[in-house]
Amino acid sequence: LASSSDEFENIQTALENATEGDSVFLSSGHHLLSTEQPLIIQKNVRICPAPDSREQVTISTSMLVIRKCEVLLEGLHVHSNSGPEDSDAISVESESTCTIRMCVIRSDRGSGVVVSGASSVAKLDSSTVEGCSKYGVLVQDGGSLTAKDSSFLKNTKAGILSRGSKSSADISNCAVSENASNGVGVDEGGAVKIEATKISNNQNCGCMASGLNSRLTLKDVQALNNGSHGVAAAGRAVLTTHNGLFKGNKQLGVLIQSGARGECSDDEVTRNGAHGLCLQLGGRVEATKTRMIRNKQSGAAIMGAGSVAGLSNVTASDNGVDGVHAGQGAELML
C-alpha cells in the first residue's frame, strides 16, 4: 500500500487495510482470487503494478465489482475465467466510477465490462477488451461509458452495446474489430457517439441502431469490410453521420429502414457488395455532399412506400447498376 510499508498476502487483505485514496501495489505475476465469489471493491483506491514491477501483472477472478466508489485500474490484465455463468470481468454499479487505463480485459463466461445504473461510469483509456464470451462492454440501465485510444476485439457479441434510455457511450480514436456480432450497437433508447474510430471486419454490422429514440452519431468514422452493412438504423432510431467512410461491406454501406431517420453529410460510400445507401420500409434520409461510388448495384436505392430520400449535392457514379434508384412507392427529392 502507498500508505503502509506492510506487505499483504493477497489483494483482498490489502483492500481491507487500505485507506480512502490509497494505492494498492501488486507484485509481478499471477494473482488468483476466489474462483466462486466476486471481489467487491467499496473504497476509493488505485490498483496497479508495484513501482519495481518489470513483468506482467494478471488478476484472475470470477468478477471485480466496483460499488459506491471511485476506482482506478492501471496497467493490469484482468481475466474472469471462473465462477458462475454470466461472470463479467468488471462490473461497475451503484453510482460508481471505474477508470481502466492501459489494461487488458477478458471474460470467458460473460462480458468484459458491464456498467449498470444511473451515475455509474466506466472510463477506458488505452485499454483492450478482447475475447469475451458475451459483450466487450455492455452499458445498461442509464450507465455511461467513455472510451478513447482503446480496442474492442473478437468478442462473441457486440464489441460495445449501449442499451436502454439514458444509457450512453462516447467513443473516440478506438478500434472495433472482428467481433462475432455487430461492432457497436445501441438499442432501446440508448445513445452512442463515435469519433475518429475504425470499425472493421465484424461479422454483422459495423454499427447498428434500433428502437425508438435510440441515437447513433458518427463523425470521421471508417466502417470497413463488415459482414453485412457498414452502418444500419431501424425501428425509429436516429442516425447522424459526417465525413465517414463506408467501404467494402459485404451488403450495404448505409441502411436506414423501418421508420428510422438519417442525416448524412460529406460521407463516402463505396465498393459495397450491393447498394451504397439503401432506404426501405419507411426509412428517411437527408444526404448532403455524399459520394456514392463504385458500389456493386446502386449508389442509392430508395424502396417502399413511406421511404423518403432528400439528396443534395451528391455524387452517384461508377456503380454497377444505377446511380440512384427509387421504386415501390418511395419518394425521391433531388
Solvent accessible surface area in square Angstrom, and as a share of the most:
residue,aa,sasa,rsa
1,L,25,0.12
2,A,67,0.52
3,S,69,0.44
4,S,39,0.25
5,S,114,0.73
6,D,88,0.45
7,E,168,0.76
8,F,60,0.25
9,E,164,0.73
10,N,66,0.34
11,I,3,0.01
12,Q,77,0.34
13,T,45,0.26
14,A,8,0.06
15,L,12,0.06
16,E,110,0.50
17,N,77,0.40
18,A,6,0.05
19,T,77,0.45
20,E,111,0.50
21,G,64,0.61
22,D,7,0.04
23,S,15,0.09
24,V,2,0.01
25,F,65,0.27
26,L,8,0.04
27,S,69,0.45
28,S,43,0.28
29,G,30,0.29
30,H,123,0.55
31,H,37,0.16
32,L,124,0.62
33,L,23,0.11
34,S,57,0.37
35,T,62,0.36
36,E,110,0.49
37,Q,123,0.55
38,P,53,0.34
39,L,10,0.05
40,I,66,0.34
41,I,3,0.01
42,Q,104,0.46
43,K,57,0.24
44,N,64,0.33
45,V,7,0.04
46,R,88,0.32
47,I,2,0.01
48,C,3,0.02
49,P,36,0.23
50,A,20,0.15
51,P,107,0.67
52,D,107,0.55
53,S,23,0.15
54,R,197,0.72
55,E,127,0.57
56,Q,105,0.47
57,V,2,0.01
58,T,21,0.12
59,I,2,0.01
60,S,1,0.01
61,T,1,0.01
62,S,1,0.01
63,M,35,0.16
64,L,1,0.01
65,V,6,0.04
66,I,0,0.00
67,R,73,0.27
68,K,150,0.64
69,C,10,0.06
70,E,111,0.50
71,V,6,0.03
72,L,36,0.18
73,L,0,0.00
74,E,24,0.11
75,G,29,0.28
76,L,0,0.00
77,H,59,0.27
78,V,1,0.01
79,H,48,0.21
80,S,0,0.00
81,N,62,0.32
82,S,18,0.11
83,G,11,0.11
84,P,84,0.53
85,E,127,0.57
86,D,79,0.41
87,S,2,0.01
88,D,22,0.11
89,A,0,0.00
90,I,0,0.00
91,S,10,0.07
92,V,0,0.00
93,E,40,0.18
94,S,42,0.27
95,E,125,0.56
96,S,0,0.00
97,T,30,0.17
98,C,0,0.00
99,T,25,0.14
100,I,0,0.00
101,R,84,0.31
102,M,110,0.49
103,C,2,0.01
104,V,43,0.25
105,I,0,0.00
106,R,112,0.41
107,S,0,0.00
108,D,62,0.32
109,R,81,0.29
110,G,0,0.00
111,S,3,0.02
112,G,0,0.00
113,V,0,0.00
114,V,12,0.07
115,V,0,0.00
116,S,24,0.16
117,G,21,0.20
118,A,70,0.54
119,S,76,0.49
120,S,1,0.00
121,V,32,0.19
122,A,0,0.00
123,K,90,0.38
124,L,3,0.02
125,D,31,0.16
126,S,53,0.34
127,S,4,0.02
128,T,31,0.18
129,V,0,0.00
130,E,62,0.28
131,G,25,0.24
132,C,1,0.01
133,S,39,0.25
134,K,62,0.26
135,Y,29,0.11
136,G,0,0.00
137,V,0,0.00
138,L,21,0.11
139,V,0,0.00
140,Q,49,0.22
141,D,102,0.53
142,G,13,0.13
143,G,0,0.00
144,S,30,0.19
145,L,2,0.01
146,T,60,0.35
147,A,3,0.03
148,K,103,0.43
149,D,78,0.40
150,S,4,0.03
151,S,28,0.18
152,F,0,0.00
153,L,48,0.24
154,K,123,0.52
155,N,2,0.01
156,T,75,0.43
157,K,83,0.35
158,A,6,0.05
159,G,0,0.00
160,I,0,0.00
161,L,11,0.05
162,S,0,0.00
163,R,82,0.30
164,G,13,0.13
165,S,77,0.50
166,K,175,0.74
167,S,1,0.01
168,S,41,0.26
169,A,3,0.02
170,D,66,0.34
171,I,0,0.00
172,S,31,0.20
173,N,85,0.44
174,C,9,0.05
175,A,37,0.29
176,V,0,0.00
177,S,18,0.12
178,E,90,0.40
179,N,0,0.00
180,A,41,0.31
181,S,27,0.18
182,N,30,0.15
183,G,0,0.00
184,V,1,0.00
185,G,4,0.03
186,V,2,0.01
187,D,21,0.11
188,E,109,0.49
189,G,17,0.17
190,G,0,0.00
191,A,39,0.30
192,V,4,0.02
193,K,101,0.43
194,I,1,0.00
195,E,60,0.27
196,A,43,0.33
197,T,4,0.03
198,K,102,0.43
199,I,0,0.00
200,S,9,0.06
201,N,77,0.40
202,N,1,0.01
203,Q,120,0.53
204,N,66,0.34
205,C,10,0.06
206,G,0,0.00
207,C,0,0.00
208,M,45,0.20
209,A,0,0.00
210,S,33,0.22
211,G,22,0.21
212,L,96,0.48
213,N,98,0.50
214,S,0,0.00
215,R,126,0.46
216,L,2,0.01
217,T,52,0.30
218,L,3,0.02
219,K,89,0.38
220,D,51,0.27
221,V,0,0.00
222,Q,77,0.34
223,A,0,0.00
224,L,22,0.11
225,N,82,0.42
226,N,1,0.01
227,G,25,0.24
228,S,18,0.12
229,H,23,0.10
230,G,0,0.00
231,V,0,0.00
232,A,2,0.02
233,A,0,0.00
234,A,13,0.10
235,G,30,0.29
236,R,151,0.55
237,A,0,0.00
238,V,16,0.09
239,L,0,0.00
240,T,46,0.27
241,T,1,0.01
242,H,72,0.32
243,N,77,0.39
244,G,6,0.05
245,L,47,0.24
246,F,0,0.00
247,K,80,0.34
248,G,27,0.26
249,N,1,0.01
250,K,148,0.63
251,Q,83,0.37
252,L,16,0.08
253,G,0,0.00
254,V,3,0.02
255,L,9,0.04
256,I,0,0.00
257,Q,36,0.16
258,S,46,0.29
259,G,29,0.28
260,A,0,0.00
261,R,120,0.44
262,G,5,0.04
263,E,107,0.48
264,C,8,0.05
265,S,33,0.21
266,D,45,0.23
267,D,1,0.01
268,E,47,0.21
269,V,3,0.01
270,T,5,0.03
271,R,134,0.49
272,N,2,0.01
273,G,29,0.28
274,A,18,0.14
275,H,27,0.12
276,G,0,0.00
277,L,5,0.02
278,C,3,0.02
279,L,0,0.00
280,Q,54,0.24
281,L,120,0.60
282,G,17,0.17
283,G,0,0.00
284,R,119,0.44
285,V,4,0.02
286,E,98,0.44
287,A,0,0.00
288,T,51,0.30
289,K,105,0.45
290,T,3,0.02
291,R,90,0.33
292,M,0,0.00
293,I,25,0.13
294,R,110,0.40
295,N,2,0.01
296,K,145,0.62
297,Q,73,0.32
298,S,4,0.02
299,G,0,0.00
300,A,0,0.00
301,A,0,0.00
302,I,0,0.00
303,M,42,0.19
304,G,14,0.13
305,A,82,0.63
306,G,45,0.43
307,S,0,0.00
308,V,14,0.08
309,A,0,0.00
310,G,7,0.06
311,L,6,0.03
312,S,51,0.33
313,N,114,0.59
314,V,39,0.23
315,T,63,0.36
316,A,32,0.25
317,S,43,0.28
318,D,101,0.52
319,N,23,0.12
320,G,58,0.56
321,V,104,0.60
322,D,51,0.26
323,G,27,0.26
324,V,47,0.27
325,H,77,0.34
326,A,45,0.35
327,G,18,0.18
328,Q,143,0.64
329,G,61,0.59
330,A,21,0.16
331,E,88,0.40
332,L,56,0.28
333,M,88,0.39
334,L,160,0.79
